C-alpha cells in the first residue's frame, strides 16, 4: 500500500515535473542506450523491462532499435503519455517498482536516470532489487544507473532559480538524514506550490550488500554514460551491470 504522503506519487504525476525537466538531454540518453546495447550484446529475441520508465524515452528508442520492450512506471500520467507510442513490441503499464509484474519474465531489466533510492526504509529498496531478480530469466541482466553521491554532494548547489514556460522554479538542495533532498517552490495562476524529491545516499558498497542478499552477481561497475570504469572521486554516475 502506497502512503498518500509519498512524494513521488504526487510530484511525478504533475505537469510541473515535466516542465521542470523538459530540457533533459535526449541525445545523451540515446548515446547511453547505444553504449549499453553494445556492452550487453542482447539477442534480437531478448525481452526488456524499462523499470520506472517515466514517459518512456529510453523504451521508445530501444524499441526503435528492434527490441521487445515493456515500460513500467508508477505515474499514471507518464504512462498515459507513453502509451501514445505503443505498438506490437512496445507496451507500457502502471506498476510500483517494488512489485513484480505478474505474467512477465525478462532477459534484461533497466533502471535508469536515478530511479532508485526513493524510499525511507532500506527494506523497500531491497524489494525493488528482489522483484527485479524474480522477474529475470536465469542468467538475465539488470542495469541500475544511479548518481555518484560523493560527487553529487561535493557539487551541490544549495539554491537556484529556473525559469521555464512562464514559471519561476526556486530549487533548494541539501543533505539530511541520509538523503539528498530537493525542494521545488513556484507560483502558478496565483497559487503557491511546493514539491520535494529525495534519493538515498547510497555508495557502491551499499548496493553490493543488497545485491548479495538477493543473489545478484556484479559483472561491471561504470562511472558515466560512456561506460568508463567507476572512480569515486571523478565519476558522475554509478552504474551497475548485475546478473541473476
C-alpha positions as CSV (number, residue, x, y, z in Angstrom):
1,X,0.0,0.0,0.0
2,X,1.4,3.4,-1.0
3,X,1.1,6.1,1.6
4,X,-0.6,9.3,0.4
5,X,2.5,11.2,1.7
6,X,4.9,9.5,-0.6
7,X,6.5,12.4,-2.5
8,X,7.0,10.6,-5.8
9,X,3.3,9.6,-6.1
10,X,2.2,13.3,-6.3
11,X,5.2,15.1,-7.9
12,X,5.9,12.7,-10.8
13,X,2.2,12.8,-11.7
14,X,2.1,16.6,-12.2
15,X,2.6,18.6,-15.4
16,X,5.1,20.7,-13.5
17,X,7.5,17.8,-13.1
18,X,7.7,17.5,-16.9
19,X,8.1,21.3,-17.4
20,X,11.0,21.5,-15.0
21,X,12.8,18.6,-16.6
22,X,11.8,19.2,-20.2
23,X,15.4,20.1,-21.2
24,X,16.9,16.8,-20.3
25,X,19.5,15.7,-22.8
26,X,17.7,13.2,-25.1
27,X,20.8,12.8,-27.3
28,X,22.8,11.8,-24.2
29,X,20.0,9.3,-23.3
30,X,20.3,7.8,-26.8
31,X,24.1,7.5,-26.7
32,X,23.8,5.8,-23.3
33,X,21.3,3.3,-24.7
34,X,23.7,2.7,-27.7
35,X,26.6,2.1,-25.3
36,X,24.5,-0.3,-23.2
37,X,23.4,-2.3,-26.2
38,X,27.0,-2.6,-27.3
39,X,28.0,-3.7,-23.8
40,X,25.2,-6.2,-23.3
41,X,25.0,-7.6,-26.8
42,X,21.3,-8.6,-26.5
43,X,19.8,-11.1,-28.8
44,X,17.0,-9.7,-31.0
45,X,14.6,-12.0,-29.2
46,X,15.5,-10.7,-25.7
47,X,12.8,-9.0,-23.8
48,X,13.5,-5.7,-22.0
49,X,11.8,-4.1,-19.0
50,X,12.4,-0.4,-18.5
51,X,11.7,-0.1,-14.8
52,X,10.5,3.3,-13.7
53,X,10.3,4.4,-17.3
54,X,8.7,7.8,-16.9
55,X,7.4,8.9,-20.3
56,X,9.3,6.2,-22.0
57,X,12.1,7.9,-23.8
58,X,14.6,5.0,-23.3
59,X,11.9,2.4,-24.0
60,X,10.9,4.0,-27.3
61,X,14.5,4.3,-28.5
62,X,15.2,0.7,-27.6
63,X,12.1,-0.4,-29.5
64,X,13.3,1.6,-32.5
65,X,16.5,-0.5,-32.4
66,X,14.3,-3.6,-32.8
67,X,13.8,-4.9,-29.3
68,X,10.7,-6.0,-27.5
69,X,10.2,-3.6,-24.6
70,X,7.8,-3.2,-21.7
71,X,7.9,0.1,-19.8
72,X,6.5,0.4,-16.3
73,X,6.1,3.4,-14.0
74,X,4.0,4.4,-11.0
75,X,2.9,7.7,-12.6
76,X,-0.4,7.2,-14.4
77,X,0.1,10.5,-16.3
78,X,3.5,9.4,-17.6
79,X,2.2,6.1,-18.7
80,X,-0.8,7.7,-20.5
81,X,1.7,9.8,-22.4
82,X,4.0,6.8,-23.2
83,X,1.1,4.7,-24.4
84,X,0.8,7.0,-27.5
85,X,4.0,5.3,-28.7
86,X,2.8,1.7,-28.2
87,X,3.0,-1.0,-30.9
88,X,3.1,-4.8,-31.0
89,X,6.6,-4.9,-29.5
90,X,6.3,-1.8,-27.2
91,X,3.9,-1.7,-24.3
92,X,3.5,0.4,-21.1
93,X,1.8,-0.2,-17.8
94,X,1.4,1.4,-14.4
95,X,3.3,-0.5,-11.7
96,X,5.0,0.1,-8.4
97,X,8.6,-1.0,-8.9
98,X,8.6,-2.8,-5.6
99,X,6.1,-5.2,-7.0
100,X,6.6,-8.0,-9.6
101,X,4.6,-7.6,-12.8
102,X,2.5,-10.8,-13.0
103,X,2.9,-13.0,-16.0
104,X,6.1,-11.4,-17.4
105,X,9.7,-12.6,-17.5
106,X,12.6,-10.6,-18.9
107,X,16.1,-11.1,-20.2
108,X,17.3,-7.5,-19.4
109,X,15.9,-5.0,-16.8
110,X,17.0,-1.4,-17.0
111,X,16.5,1.1,-14.1
112,X,17.9,4.3,-15.4
113,X,18.3,8.0,-14.6
114,X,18.4,7.7,-10.8
115,X,15.1,5.9,-10.5
116,X,16.1,4.2,-7.2
117,X,16.6,5.1,-3.5
118,X,13.3,6.9,-3.1
119,X,12.1,5.0,0.0
120,X,12.6,5.8,3.7
121,X,13.3,2.1,4.6
122,X,16.1,0.0,3.2
123,X,13.7,-2.9,3.1
124,X,11.7,-1.1,0.4
125,X,14.8,-0.6,-1.7
126,X,15.6,-4.3,-1.3
127,X,12.1,-5.1,-2.5
128,X,12.9,-3.4,-5.8
129,X,16.0,-5.5,-6.2
130,X,14.2,-8.7,-5.2
131,X,11.3,-8.1,-7.6
132,X,13.6,-7.4,-10.5
133,X,15.6,-10.6,-9.6
134,X,12.3,-12.6,-9.6
135,X,11.2,-11.3,-13.0
136,X,14.5,-12.1,-14.7
137,X,15.2,-15.3,-16.6
138,X,18.1,-17.3,-15.3
139,X,21.3,-15.5,-16.4
140,X,19.4,-12.3,-17.0
141,X,20.9,-8.9,-16.6
142,X,19.9,-5.8,-14.7
143,X,21.4,-2.4,-15.1
144,X,21.0,0.2,-12.4
145,X,22.0,3.8,-13.2
146,X,22.5,5.9,-10.0
147,X,24.3,9.1,-9.2
148,X,27.7,9.1,-7.7
149,X,26.7,10.5,-4.3
150,X,30.3,11.6,-3.5
151,X,30.4,13.9,-6.5
152,X,26.8,15.0,-6.2
153,X,27.2,16.1,-2.5
154,X,30.6,17.8,-3.3
155,X,29.0,19.8,-6.1
156,X,25.6,20.5,-4.6
157,X,24.1,23.9,-5.5
158,X,22.2,25.0,-2.4
159,X,19.7,27.3,-4.3
160,X,18.9,28.2,-7.9
161,X,16.1,29.6,-9.9
162,X,14.9,28.1,-13.2
163,X,12.6,30.0,-15.5
164,X,10.5,27.7,-17.8
165,X,7.2,28.3,-19.6
166,X,6.5,31.5,-17.6
167,X,7.1,29.8,-14.3
168,X,9.9,30.5,-11.8
169,X,11.1,27.4,-10.0
170,X,13.0,28.0,-6.8
171,X,15.1,24.9,-6.2
172,X,16.7,24.2,-2.8
173,X,19.1,21.3,-2.4
174,X,20.5,19.9,0.8
175,X,21.6,16.6,2.6
176,X,19.5,15.5,5.5
177,X,19.2,12.2,7.4
178,X,20.9,10.1,4.8
179,X,19.1,11.6,1.8
180,X,20.0,14.1,-0.9
181,X,16.9,16.3,-0.9
182,X,15.4,18.9,-3.3
183,X,12.6,21.3,-2.6
184,X,10.8,22.9,-5.5
185,X,8.7,26.0,-4.9
186,X,6.8,28.1,-7.5
187,X,3.6,30.0,-8.2
188,X,1.1,29.4,-11.0
189,X,-2.1,31.4,-11.6
190,X,-1.8,32.9,-8.1
191,X,-1.4,29.6,-6.3
192,X,1.7,28.6,-4.5
193,X,3.1,25.1,-5.0
194,X,5.8,23.2,-3.2
195,X,7.1,19.7,-4.1
196,X,10.0,17.7,-2.9
197,X,12.3,15.0,-4.2
198,X,14.8,12.8,-2.3
199,X,17.2,10.0,-3.1
200,X,19.1,8.0,-0.6
201,X,22.9,8.5,0.0
202,X,23.9,5.1,-1.4
203,X,27.5,4.1,-2.1
204,X,28.9,1.2,-4.1
205,X,29.2,-1.0,-1.0
206,X,25.6,-0.3,-0.1
207,X,24.3,-1.5,-3.4
208,X,26.6,-4.5,-3.4
209,X,25.3,-5.6,0.0
210,X,21.8,-5.5,-1.4
211,X,22.8,-7.4,-4.5
212,X,24.4,-10.1,-2.3
213,X,21.3,-10.5,-0.2
214,X,19.2,-11.1,-3.2
215,X,21.6,-13.3,-5.1
216,X,22.8,-11.0,-7.9
217,X,26.4,-11.2,-9.2
218,X,28.1,-7.9,-10.0
219,X,29.7,-8.0,-13.5
220,X,30.7,-4.4,-14.1
221,X,30.6,-1.0,-12.4
222,X,30.7,2.0,-14.7
223,X,31.1,5.7,-13.9
224,X,29.5,7.5,-16.8
225,X,27.2,7.1,-19.8
226,X,30.2,6.2,-22.0
227,X,30.6,3.2,-19.6
228,X,34.1,4.1,-18.4
229,X,35.2,2.4,-15.2
230,X,33.8,3.9,-11.9
231,X,36.0,6.2,-10.0
232,X,34.6,7.5,-6.7
233,X,36.5,10.8,-6.9
234,X,35.8,11.6,-10.6
235,X,32.8,9.7,-11.9
236,X,29.4,11.5,-12.4
237,X,27.4,8.3,-12.3
238,X,27.4,4.9,-10.5
239,X,26.1,2.3,-13.0
240,X,25.9,-1.4,-12.2
241,X,25.7,-4.4,-14.6
242,X,24.5,-7.3,-12.5
243,X,23.4,-10.9,-13.3
244,X,21.0,-13.4,-12.0
